[in-house]
Amino acid sequence: MAQLMVRNLPEDLVAALKQRAAKHNRSAEQEHREILRAALRGPRRRHLGEVLAAIPNVGKDQDFAREQIDQRD
């Protein structure tokens, strides 16, 4: 497995990483891996049902009714 060394990090950034790692009960190295994985994986795709369930309830069904207009003569 590859290794990555990051140099010249400000001390406050290292302290923040260690604090975040402790919050998640991980080592700083594991937390660093998790941050990289989340950043590079991209957004999680949501299922259609999840997206539809998140649509707010606005208006009444009648507000969205389509009237059929017969264009044929």
Beta strands, then each sheet from edge to edge (+ up, - down):
end
